[in-house]
Amino acid sequence: MTAAVKNAQLVAIEQSGWGQPFRLFQPDNLAFWVYTVGVGGGALAMLRYFGPGADFYRPALTGGVLLFGLYLIPWLLLLRHHNRYTAQPGALLATGFVWGGVAATFWIALPANSALLEIWTKIGGTQFAADWAAGLTAPINEEFGKALGLVLLIGLAPRLVRSAYDGFIIGAFIGLGFQVFEDVLYVYNGAAQSFGVDQIGSSLQIFLIRGAFGIVSHALFSAIFCAGLMWVLGRVPGDRKVLRGLLTMLAAMVFHSAWDSMSGIAGGRVLLSILLPFLIAAVELWTLFSVLRHAARQERVWVRDLLGPEVEAGVVDPALLAAVSGLRRDRKAFRKLVRNRRRARHLVEAAGDLARELALAGGHETHRVAHARAEVVRLRHG
């Protein structure tokens, strides 16, 4: 093994922070206390909001919690799939989810939105507020409120939260938390507006509408916004791209504003009001995948450097390295090369496991590293 290849591996482990443990309880860390106050304040605000009508609107609340709890399952599977390179610990992602659902929703967004919506009504009148107030308010309060969770996680785990891809994944979990808790809030408000009539039917209707467009809602906004924030902060050498970061953050806010201002943009034109959600969604998804591709570049370099010594030793071949550190097209090309989808998937997973064990071991030889390496060799030659 050449010294340059081994040094690149050690640098990748140090820069990525992969394998570092996450610990939320840090009483000597100011970020922990800000997080605790935010989540605690959000929990109290949530109890005050739901408490008075909890008994009467119990069917709606129960239906909302169950429906959107089930809605979480495919989301978590999707995000687990994308948390593929120098993967973040589940405890850190859960911490972000709770911030988005409790603190960002009830501690920041709910009171701030209520105050600003009243101001817009006084400034522009009732019709102006109906068309534009939400689009002028929510993208600021909500996106920065959710992104504060990412900043706190940097303070709590500075070695773990390093790249734009980290911001993308963590932002998606924070946004998902906001999205699910806000959806339950919509279910509750819908039942209240109909004075408790047909609460289950109302819950199901809101679930179908909000769930259908959930793929282009808060999880997407926050993934894009937080990736941009990480580019602005530039926590990895050579990864600071301020202009790209600011434009990315602005794009997330524009998308958010467009959704909330759809009636004002459509201006009463029926055809445009029907087409607009699909047009906005198409542009959002194109932007999302573009940001994802650019944000993953640094992570892919780290994975290649982590496995560099294994390539030199012949454990991992160049095609497998390209698949485990590459994009979807690289994995597709690898499946064609192997001519067995299941075996190709197992090989990529085994190579990823080897990279993770190397990171956990700090680049040293351990029993777990040897076992992961033997598994790659077995699958390659089995």
C-alpha positions in Angstrom: 0.0 0.0 0.0 1.4 3.4 -1.0 1.7 6.1 1.6 -0.3 8.5 -0.5 -3.3 6.2 -0.7 -3.3 5.5 3.0 -2.9 9.2 3.8 -5.9 10.0 1.6 -7.9 7.4 3.5 -7.1 8.9 6.9 -7.8 12.5 5.6 -11.2 11.2 4.3 -12.0 9.7 7.7 -11.0 12.9 9.5 -12.8 15.3 7.2 -16.1 13.3 6.9 -16.4 12.5 10.6 -17.9 9.2 9.6 -18.0 6.8 12.5 -18.1 9.5 15.2 -20.7 8.9 17.8 -23.6 11.4 18.4 -24.6 12.4 21.9 -27.5 14.9 22.4 -27.1 15.4 26.2 -24.2 17.9 26.4 -24.9 20.2 29.4 -21.7 22.2 28.9 -22.8 23.0 25.3 -25.0 26.1 24.6 -26.4 24.4 21.5 -27.9 21.7 23.7 -29.7 24.3 25.9 -31.1 26.2 22.9 -32.3 22.9 21.4 -33.9 22.0 24.8 -35.6 25.3 25.2 -36.9 25.2 21.5 -38.3 21.7 21.8 -39.7 22.3 25.3 -41.3 25.6 24.2 -42.7 23.9 21.1 -44.1 21.0 23.2 -45.9 23.5 25.6 -47.3 25.5 22.7 -48.5 22.2 21.1 -50.3 21.2 24.3 -51.9 24.7 24.6 -53.0 24.5 21.0 -54.5 21.0 21.0 -55.4 20.8 24.7 -58.8 22.7 24.9 -60.4 20.7 22.0 -58.6 17.4 22.4 -61.6 15.5 23.7 -64.1 16.8 21.2 -61.8 16.5 18.2 -60.2 13.2 19.3 -61.4 11.3 16.2 -59.7 13.8 13.9 -56.5 13.9 16.0 -56.3 10.2 16.2 -57.0 9.8 12.5 -54.4 12.4 11.6 -51.7 10.9 13.8 -52.3 7.3 12.5 -52.5 8.3 8.8 -49.5 10.5 8.8 -47.6 8.1 11.0 -48.1 5.5 8.3 -47.2 8.1 5.8 -43.8 8.4 7.5 -42.8 4.8 6.7 -42.1 5.2 2.9 -40.4 8.5 3.6 -38.0 7.0 6.1 -37.2 4.1 3.7 -36.6 6.7 0.9 -34.3 8.8 3.1 -32.5 5.8 4.4 -31.7 4.9 0.8 -30.2 8.3 0.2 -28.3 8.3 3.5 -25.9 6.1 1.6 -22.4 7.6 1.6 -20.8 8.7 4.9 -24.1 8.0 6.6 -25.4 10.0 9.5 -26.3 8.2 12.8 -30.0 7.6 13.3 -30.0 9.4 16.6 -28.8 12.6 15.0 -31.4 12.4 12.3 -34.1 11.7 14.9 -32.9 14.8 16.8 -33.4 16.9 13.6 -36.8 15.4 13.0 -38.0 16.4 16.5 -36.7 19.9 16.0 -38.6 20.3 12.8 -41.8 18.8 14.1 -42.0 20.4 17.6 -39.7 23.4 17.8 -39.8 24.8 14.2 -43.5 24.2 13.9 -45.0 25.3 17.2 -42.2 27.4 18.9 -41.2 29.4 15.8 -43.6 29.2 12.8 -47.0 29.2 14.5 -46.6 32.4 16.5 -44.5 34.2 13.9 -46.8 33.3 11.0 -49.9 34.4 13.0 -48.3 37.8 13.8 -47.1 38.5 10.3 -50.3 37.4 8.6 -52.1 40.0 10.6 -49.6 42.7 9.5 -50.0 41.8 5.8 -53.8 42.1 6.2 -53.4 45.6 7.7 -50.9 46.6 5.0 -52.6 45.2 1.8 -56.2 44.4 2.8 -58.1 41.1 3.1 -57.8 40.0 -0.6 -54.1 40.8 -0.8 -53.5 38.8 2.4 -55.6 35.9 1.1 -53.5 35.8 -2.1 -50.0 36.7 -1.0 -49.6 36.9 2.8 -48.7 33.2 3.3 -46.2 33.2 0.4 -44.5 36.3 1.8 -44.4 35.0 5.4 -43.9 31.2 5.6 -40.7 30.9 3.4 -38.9 33.2 5.8 -40.1 32.1 9.2 -40.3 28.4 8.4 -37.2 27.9 6.3 -34.9 29.8 8.7 -36.7 28.2 11.7 -36.0 24.7 10.3 -32.5 25.6 9.3 -31.8 26.7 12.9 -32.1 23.0 13.8 -29.2 22.3 11.4 -27.1 25.0 13.0 -27.7 23.5 16.4 -26.7 20.1 15.2 -23.5 21.6 13.9 -22.9 22.9 17.4 -23.8 19.5 18.9 -21.9 17.3 16.4 -19.3 19.6 14.6 -17.3 16.6 13.3 -20.4 14.8 11.9 -22.1 17.6 10.1 -19.6 18.7 7.5 -20.7 18.6 3.9 -23.5 19.9 1.7 -24.8 16.4 1.5 -25.0 16.2 5.3 -27.1 19.4 5.1 -29.3 17.8 2.4 -30.0 14.7 4.4 -30.4 16.4 7.8 -32.5 19.1 6.2 -34.8 16.5 4.7 -35.4 14.9 8.1 -36.0 18.3 9.7 -38.4 19.2 6.9 -40.2 15.9 7.2 -40.8 16.5 10.9 -42.2 19.9 10.2 -44.4 18.4 7.4 -45.9 15.6 9.4 -46.7 17.8 12.5 -48.1 20.5 10.3 -50.3 18.0 8.5 -51.7 16.9 11.8 -52.3 20.5 12.6 -54.2 20.9 9.4 -56.3 17.9 10.3 -57.2 19.4 13.6 -58.0 22.8 12.1 -60.1 21.2 9.4 -62.2 19.4 12.0 -62.6 22.6 14.0 -63.7 24.6 10.9 -66.4 22.0 10.3 -67.4 22.1 14.0 -66.5 18.4 14.4 -68.8 17.1 11.6 -67.5 14.0 9.9 -64.0 14.2 11.5 -62.8 10.9 10.0 -63.8 11.9 6.5 -62.2 15.3 6.9 -59.0 13.7 8.2 -58.9 11.3 5.2 -59.5 14.1 2.7 -56.7 16.3 4.1 -54.4 13.2 4.2 -55.0 12.5 0.5 -54.4 16.1 -0.5 -51.4 16.8 1.7 -49.9 13.4 1.2 -50.1 13.6 -2.6 -48.1 16.8 -2.7 -45.9 15.9 0.2 -43.0 14.9 -2.0 -42.6 18.5 -3.1 -43.3 20.1 0.3 -41.2 20.8 3.4 -38.8 17.9 3.2 -37.8 19.0 -0.3 -37.7 22.7 0.7 -35.4 22.0 3.7 -33.2 19.6 1.9 -32.4 22.2 -0.7 -32.2 25.1 1.8 -29.9 23.3 4.2 -27.6 22.0 1.5 -27.2 25.7 0.4 -26.5 26.7 3.9 -23.7 24.2 4.2 -22.2 25.5 1.0 -22.3 29.0 2.5 -20.7 27.8 5.7 -18.1 25.7 3.8 -17.1 23.4 6.6 -14.9 21.2 4.4 -11.8 22.5 2.7 -12.6 23.6 -0.8 -16.3 23.1 -0.3 -17.3 26.8 0.4 -19.3 28.1 -2.5 -21.2 31.1 -1.2 -22.9 32.2 -4.4 -24.1 28.7 -5.1 -25.3 28.3 -1.5 -27.2 31.6 -1.5 -28.9 30.8 -4.8 -29.8 27.4 -3.5 -31.3 28.8 -0.3 -33.2 31.4 -2.4 -34.6 28.7 -4.7 -36.0 26.8 -1.8 -37.7 29.9 -0.5 -39.1 30.7 -4.0 -40.5 27.2 -4.3 -42.1 27.6 -0.8 -43.5 31.0 -1.7 -44.9 29.7 -5.0 -46.9 26.9 -3.3 -48.3 29.3 -0.7 -49.1 32.0 -3.3 -50.7 29.8 -5.9 -54.1 31.6 -5.9 -52.4 34.9 -6.4 -50.3 33.7 -9.2 -53.2 32.0 -11.0 -55.2 35.2 -10.6 -58.5 33.4 -11.0 -57.6 31.6 -14.2 -58.9 28.1 -13.9 -56.6 26.3 -16.4 -53.5 27.9 -14.8 -54.7 27.0 -11.3 -54.9 23.4 -12.5 -51.6 23.3 -14.3 -49.6 25.4 -11.8 -49.0 22.7 -9.1 -47.6 20.3 -11.7 -45.4 22.9 -13.3 -44.0 24.0 -9.9 -43.5 20.3 -8.8 -41.6 19.5 -12.0 -39.2 22.5 -11.5 -38.8 21.6 -7.9 -37.9 18.0 -8.5 -35.4 18.9 -11.3 -33.7 21.3 -8.8 -33.8 18.8 -6.0 -31.9 16.2 -8.1 -29.5 18.8 -9.3 -28.7 19.9 -5.8 -28.4 16.3 -4.7 -26.0 15.4 -7.4 -23.7 18.4 -6.7 -23.9 18.0 -2.9 -22.9 14.3 -3.2 -19.6 15.0 -4.9 -17.5 15.5 -1.8 -19.1 12.4 -0.1 -18.3 10.3 -3.2 -14.7 11.5 -3.1 -14.5 10.5 0.6 -15.9 7.0 -0.1 -13.4 6.5 -2.9 -10.5 7.6 -0.7 -11.7 5.4 2.1 -11.7 2.3 -0.1 -8.5 3.3 -2.0 -6.2 0.9 0.0 -8.8 -1.9 -0.7 -8.6 -1.2 -4.4 -4.8 -1.3 -4.3 -5.0 -4.6 -2.4 -7.4 -6.1 -5.0 -10.3 -6.5 -2.5 -12.5 -3.9 -4.3 -12.2 -3.7 -8.1 -12.7 -0.3 -10.0 -16.2 -1.2 -11.2 -17.4 -2.0 -7.7 -15.7 1.2 -6.4 -17.5 3.2 -9.0 -20.8 1.6 -8.0 -20.5 2.1 -4.3 -19.3 5.7 -4.6 -21.2 6.7 -7.7 -24.7 7.8 -8.8 -27.6 5.8 -9.9 -26.2 5.4 -13.4 -23.0 3.9 -12.0 -24.9 1.3 -10.0 -27.0 0.6 -13.1 -23.9 0.0 -15.2 -22.5 -2.3 -12.4 -25.7 -4.4 -12.5 -25.3 -4.8 -16.2 -21.6 -5.8 -15.8 -22.4 -8.4 -13.1 -25.6 -9.6 -14.9 -27.2 -10.4 -11.6 -29.2 -7.7 -9.9 -29.3 -9.3 -6.5 -25.6 -10.1 -6.5 -24.8 -6.6 -7.6 -26.8 -5.1 -4.8 -25.2 -7.4 -2.2 -21.7 -6.4 -3.5 -22.5 -2.7 -3.3 -23.9 -3.1 0.2 -20.9 -5.2 1.3 -18.4 -2.6 -0.1 -20.4 0.1 1.7 -20.2 -1.9 5.0 -16.5 -2.2 4.5 -16.1 1.5 4.1 -18.2 2.1 7.2 -16.1 -0.3 9.3 -12.9 1.3 8.1 -14.2 4.7 9.2 -15.4 3.3 12.6 -11.9 1.8 13.1 -10.1 5.0 12.1 -8.4 3.2 9.2 -6.9 0.5 11.5 -7.2 -3.2 11.3 -9.9 -4.7 13.5 -11.9 -7.9 13.6 -15.0 -6.1 12.1 -12.9 -4.7 9.3 -11.5 -8.1 8.5 -15.0 -9.6 8.6 -16.4 -7.0 6.2 -13.4 -7.4 3.9 -13.9 -11.2 3.8 -17.5 -10.7 2.9 -16.6 -8.5 -0.1 -14.1 -11.2 -1.2 -16.7 -14.0 -0.8 -19.3 -12.2 -2.8 -16.9 -11.3 -5.6 -15.6 -14.8 -6.0 -18.6 -16.8 -4.8 
